[in-house]
Amino acid sequence: MQVTPPTERAEAIAERVEHFVRDVVFGYEGDARCGVHGPSDALVRELREKAREAGVLTPHILPDGGHLSQRETATVLICTGLSTLGPVACNTAAPDEGNMYLLGKVGSEAQKARFLAPLVAGQARSAFFMTEPAAEAGAGSDPSMMKTTAERDGSHWVINGRKAFITGADGAAVGIIMAKSTDGACMFLVDLPNPAIRIERILDTIDRSMPGGHAVVAIENLRVADSQLLGGSGEGFRLAQVRLSPARLSHCMRWLGAATRAQEIATAYACTREAFGRLLIDHEGVGFMLAENLIELRQAQLMIEWCADVLDAGSLGTAESSMTKVAVSEALYRVADRCVQVMGGTGVTGDTVVESVFRELRAFRIYDGPTEVHKWSLAKKIKREYLKGAQAQR
């Protein structure tokens, strides 16, 4: 496997980002405005203003509107992830980062001016409305189960349905709603808030890093103009594929940064804390856990770089991003778990960010596709390719 080295451009941006996250963002990690449903909008605005002043706001999108390559993006986003507030501050967080990527690729010029520009400027947040309540047998890991409908009414569409686990819906200014028409799945761009889109409740979840938390939302007779349809009617799933692999990979990038930070903290603890007459690091039970972490962090980085190169070569990278998401999410969860264990009682308190990184990485094993769904998809691919090969040999 040949991995492309980072460019000088990406390294220069990443260096500025890392300095900003370490020197500025770390100081906000105990801020009272970090609540159970994520950092408040006031805190987001304050952090983004500091990022703007430091020249590291939306660093993966260039001044001319171009996007760094996926390999370059990895170099930068890993650094934003060194704090759970880093992606929020630098405007590289989900779902905004994935939504910006999608709009930049497939949005019309008018749609970019209206919906994309404020996101890139860090002046607005966004939400992606796809997942639906499990109790209603709606779309989740299987988007083909979508219940939300879009019916044409002259030059407009009328959308009805319920959505669940909608990250950042509370406080978002831009929404991308998936609904099914008679042609199939569609994506619609909407301005938020909108009286036809009602937040029923914000879920209490194990993760707390994303502004607005995760909402259950009712959509009742929402009217949108034809000009707000992203792509064409029935193209929703095709457009989702444009967003899917890069957004999935970006999660891996950011959380690699967070797990690296947890490893730094656990290492410092083990190298200064004594027990039974010697430093913790000198006990094999502790030292070996940190060594295993080092190995898995490097393996995760290599998987991310490999998948980034696949995407940069022009492939959709569906299978490759599935493999990477499984490998990286599971490995980083083990890394965070060992960091908690190394630190003992301190590791389960809020005295360091290790505890919050552990919680966030537990959630990461589920969102953007649970591990088991990705394995099932890969198993289908294995079977399909085997049968194709066997048939060709007949």
Protein Blocks (a to p, Z undefined) as FASTA:
>chain_A
ZZddddfklmmmmmmmmmmmmmmmmmmmmgcklcfeopafklmmmmmmmmmmnopghklb
cfkopacdfklmmmmmmmmmmpmklmmmnopacfklmmmmmmmmmpcfklmmmmmmmmmn
opaccdddfbdcfklopaffbmmlpfbdcddehjaccdddddehiehkgopabdcddddd
fkbccddddddddfklccfbdcddfbfkbghiaaddddehiacdfklpghjehilmmmmm
mmmmmmmmmmmmmmmmmmmmmmmmmmmmmmmpcgehiafklpmklmmmmmmmmmmmmmmm
mmmmmmmmmmmnopaklmmmmmmmmmmmmmmmmmmmmmmmmnmmmlmmckbmklmmmmmm
mmmmmggpifklmmmmmmmmmmmmmmmmmmmmZZ
